[in-house]
Structure formats: C-alpha cells, structure tokens
Amino acid sequence: MADQVLDNMSGIAVSVVYALPEKQDVRKVVVQPGTTAMGAILESQILSDHPELDADELKVGVFASLLDGRSRPLPAQYEVKSGDRLEIYRPLLIDPKQARLQRAKKRRS
C-alpha cells in the first residue's frame, strides 16, 4: 500500500535484486513512467557496488521470467511496472547436466 501511494506521488516503485551465494542485494528505486528495466537497474546503482557485473552482458528477469528478447522483451525494451522485481542472474558455474552427472558418479563410487 505504501508503495502504491509513493507510485502515485512521484513515480513507479520497483525492486532490483542481485543474489550472491552468501547474501541478497535488494534495492528499491522509484523511477519515472516509461523507464526500462535497464534504466531502473542503472538508477539503482547496484552495478557500481558489484564490479563483476557487466551491463552489456546482464541476464535480467522479472519475477523469474527472463527478459530474453524472445518470449519477453530485452531489458532495454521492457518498461517497468509498479511492484516489479527485477532480478539480475549470475552466470552458472557449471552446466546443470554436468553437475547431475558428477553427483551420480559420486553416489556410485
């Protein structure tokens, strides 16, 4: 409810989230209508606190739905909506198939 009041007064409230293995970095920002997902991420300043992130290579989703340019627009095209949770995804350390194979081999031995 407080976010909705804030939205009506000065813009659109969204969350920008980057999850690390040991913690989550969650930023709440208020942006102007028409702001893209990438614009909200840049406005949150989350990239400056995480130098390992490259703005040109980010994988971004909204509520676990990837903004991939296929089924959903790219982050630079998606206009945020009130209450959106923009999630910045980390690259995989290992392919999930390989991880399953390694676990299966350990169980057998």
N, C-alpha and C positions, 0 to 999 in steps of 0.2 A: 504494500500500500504506500509506504514512504517513497519507494522508487517511482510509483506512478505519479505521485504529487510532484516529485522532482522532475519527472519527464515533462509534465505539463508546463512547468515554470521555465525550464532552461534547456531542455534537450532530451536525448534518449539515453537512459542508463543501461549499460552493458557491463559484463564481466569479461576480463581477459585472463586466461588461465594457462600456466605452463607447469606441468607436473614433472618433478625430478624424482629419482628413486627415494630420496630421504624426506622430501617436502613438496608442497604445492605453493607456487607463487600466484596469488589471486589478486588482480587489480580491478577495481570498479572505476569506470570512467563514464562521464556524461558527454555525449557527442551531439552534434547538430544533426537534424534530419537530413538524410541523403548521404551520410558518412558510410564509407565502405568498411568491410571487416579489416582490411589492411590499414585503413586510416585510423580506426579505433585502436588497433594494435600499436601503431606508431605513437598515437596520442597517449597511450598508457605508459610509455617509456620502459616497457618490460624488456625490449631488445637491448637497451643500454646497460641493464643490470645482468644480462646473460650474453656475453660476447660470443659464446659458442653458436648462437643463433644467427643465421644469415637471412635477412629479409627477403632476398631473392629466391631462397630455397625452402621457405617455410611450408610445412603441411599444416593446414588450418581446417578446423571443423566447427560446426555449430551444433551443440548438444549431440556429439558423437557422430555427426553426419559430415563426411569430408567434403570440403569445397574444392572439387577437383576439375571443374570445367566441363564435366560430362553430365552427370545427373543433377549437379548443383553448380552454380556459377563459381568462378575463381574468386579468391579473397579480394582482389582488386575490383571486382564487379558486384559482389554481394553487398547490398545495402542492409545495414544492421537494423534490427527491430528491438523495441523495448524489451528488456529482460534477457536478451540473447547471451549465451555463454560461449564465447569464442575460445576454442581450445587449440593450443599450439602443440603439435605432436612431435615427440623426439624420434629420431631415426631408430630403426630396430638394430639391436646389437648383433642378433643372429636371426637367420631365416627361421620362421616357426617350424617348418618341416624338418630342418636340420636339428633344431632343439628337441623335437619329439624323437627323432632317430637316436640322438645321443642319450636321452633318458631311457629309451627302450634297451639300448646296448648295456647301460649300467645295470638295469634290472636283471638282464640275462646273465651277467657275469658275477 
